[in-house]
Amino acid sequence: MHAMNERVLENRVAVVTGASRGLGRAIACALANAGADMILLARDLSRLEQTAREIERRGRKVLIQPCDVRSEADVTRAAEQVRSTFGAVHILVNSAGVNIRKPLEAFTLEEWHHVMDTNLTGVFLVCRAFLPLMRGHGYGRILNLTSIMSHVALPGRTAYAASKTGLLGFTRALALELAGEGITVNGISPGPVATEMNRPLLENPDVQREFTSRIPLGRWGREEEIAALAVYLCSPDAGWITGTDISIDGGWTAQ
């Protein structure tokens, strides 16, 4: 076993989508702390540059690429840039995601597609584009941020829960597809985490109390707790874990 402070990802190259903020940013910084060189993908260039500066201070190489994961052209362009710069990828973290909270009848078709295309189709496009760079090394890790909404649900989350449940099925099937190549594929299902996406909930005392009452540990999660799990799942010690999903939710789904 490796010590937690050891650079367990030295000489690895990692791609993180949604790396400009929230869990994507936290995971990117944690992977860099563990020794990985980083490729950061997101739509917001200025926020990507902020994350890149944090990683450069850790002494790691970093490439930023503006990319909307819903766009096949953007994703293809990003993969080509990574190929020419690094040549190979060992770790892929699909963290880009959106959530629209409203009753089903209030959804427009455009809003529905926005959630599904980002959270599910975007993962398909990214995996398809980067898998050729991951094959042939005998070592690979794909992590998909699936959410506890792939296991349980709440009112007003039809699109989000549908997208994340679909992503869980995608994760399991791809794990079986890649098992013979030493590439593991797993999901991480966070419960309520104090991220920028959840700011509207955090700023509503009634909603925050309701959510906290569902969590046996009595508090929201922290970004660095999710990031620490991601580092472990990307490490050599997690090589026999694939096709599964780990809930990190303070006990919510245990009830």
N, C-alpha and C positions, 0 to 999 in steps of 0.2 A: 504493500500500500504506500501511496505517496503522502507526504505531509501536506496539509492544506496550504502552507505558505510556499511550497515548492513550485517552480515554474514548470508545471506538468504539461504545458502546451508549447514548450519551446520548439521552434522549427515547424510549427503548424501555421497554416493560413486559414483565416476564418472570414466568412461573409455573414453580415447581419443586416437584415432588412428592417426598416422602421428604426434605424439607428440614431435618428435625430433627437429622440426624446423618450421618456418613459422607460419601459422595460427593455426596449431595444438598446437604448443608450447605456443603461445600467449593465446589461449583459455584455455589450461590446467592451466596455471599460474593464469588466471583470475578466473577460477572456484575454485582453491585453495584459492585465496584471499577471495572469498565469503564463505569459510568454508568447502568445500568438500574435502574428502580424495580421492586420485587420483591413477588410474592405467594408465600407459603410455605405449602405444604400438607403435613400429616402427622398422625398419630394422637396424638402426644405433645405436648400443649399447652405444658408447661413447657419442653421442649427447643426447641420452636418459638420461644418467647419469648426464649430465649438467643440463637438465631440472629438473631432480629429486632433485638436490641440491638446485635449486631455490625454489622448492616447500617445501622442508624440512625446509628452512629458514623461511617459512611462518608458520611453526608449524603444518603442516599437514602430515598425513601418506601418503606414496607413495610406489607403487610397479611398477617396470619396467619389461617389458617382451619383448625381441626381437621377432618381429612378422612380417612376410610378409603377408599382408591381402589377397594375391592371393593364399596362401597355406591353404587348408582346415586343414591340420595337425597342422600348426602353430597356426591357430585361435582356434582350438579345445584345444590345449595345453594351450593357454593363458586363455581361459575360465575356464578350470579345475584349473589352478593356482589361479585365482581370487576366484573361489568357495571355495577353501581350505583356502585362506587367509582372505577374507572379508565375504563370505557367500551370499552376496547380492549386486546388482548393482541398482542404481536409475537413473543414467544419462549415456547416450552413445552418444558420438560425433564422427561421421565418417568424419575425416578430411584428411586421407591419399589420395593422388592423384598425378597423373603425367600428363604431357602435352607434346606431340610431335607436333611441328609446321612444317608442310611441305605440299606441294600439294598432293592430293590424289594419283596420279599415282606414286609418289615417296615413298609411304608407302610400307613396307613389311608386310606380314601377321603377322609376329612375333611382329612388332611394334604396329599394330592394336590391337592384343590380349593383349599386355602389357598395353595399355591405358584402354581398356574395362575391362580387368580382375582386374585392380587396382581400377578404379573409380566406377565401377558398380557391378561386381561379388564380389569384396572384401567387399562391403557394405552388400550384401546378406549374405555372409559367417559370417561376424561379427554379424549382427543382429540375424541370426539364432542361433548362438552359445551362445549369451549373453541374449537373451530374457527369457530363463528359470530362469535366476538370477534376472530378473526385474519384473516378474509376482508375484502377490500376496501381493504387498505392498501398493496398492491403490495410488501409486505415481510413475510416470516414465516419463522421457524425452529422446527422441531420436532426435538428430540434424544431418542432412546431409548437407555437404558443396556442394551445387549444382552449383554455379557459374551463372553469367548472360549469359554465353554461353548455358544455358538451355532455354533462352528466345530469345536471338538474336545470331548472328553468325558473324564470320569473315573468310576471305579466309585462307586456311591452317589449319583450326581447325576441320576438319571433324570428326576425332576420338574423340577429346575432347568434341565437341558439342554433338555428338551422345551419348557419355557416360553420360554426365551431363543431357541431356534431358531425357534419360532413368531413371536416378536417381530421377528426379522430379516425374515421373510417379510412380516409386517404393514408394516414400515418401507418395504420396497421398493415394495409395492403402493400405499401411501398417497402416497409420493413421486410416483408417476406420476399419481395422482389430482389432486394439488394443484399440479403443475408449472406449469400455465398461469396460476396466480394469484400467482406469485412467492413461494410458500411452499416452502421446502426441507424435506426430511425425511431425517434420517441417523441411523445408529447409531454408538455408541461402544462398543467391546468391550474393557473393561479385563481384563488378566490379574490375577494375585494382587496386591492392593493392601492396604496396612496400614490397614484400616478396622475399625470396631467389629464389623461382621458377621463379619470374618475373625479376630477375637480368639481363638476356640478353636483355630484353626490356628496362629496366631502363638505361642500359649502352649505348644504341643506341639513340642519341639525336633526330634523325629524327622520330623514332618510338615513343619515349616518347612524342614528340610534337603532333604527330598525335593522340595518345590516349588521351592526355590531352584536345585536341580540341573537343573531343566528350563528355566531361564531363562538364555539365553546372557549377558545382562548381569550375572547373578549377584546380583541383589537384587530385593526386592519393590518395587512402584511406590509412589509417594506421592500422596496425594489431590490436592495442588496441581498435579501433572503432568496428571491427568485434567481438572481444572478449567480449566487453560490451554488444552487442546484444545477444550473446550466453548466457551470465550469466542471462540476463532477461528472455529469453525463457526457461531456466532451472529452474527458480524461481517459487514459489507458485503463484505469481501474473499472470503468463502466462498460468494458467491451462485451460483456455477456448480457447486457440489458438492451433489448430491442423489441419493437412492436408493442410497446406498452405506453401507458400514460400515467404520470405521477401528479396527483392532486396535492397542491401546497396551499391550503385554504383555512388553516387554523382549526380544522375539524368540521367545517360546514357540511361536507358530503358524508361524514361519518354518522350523522344523525338519522 
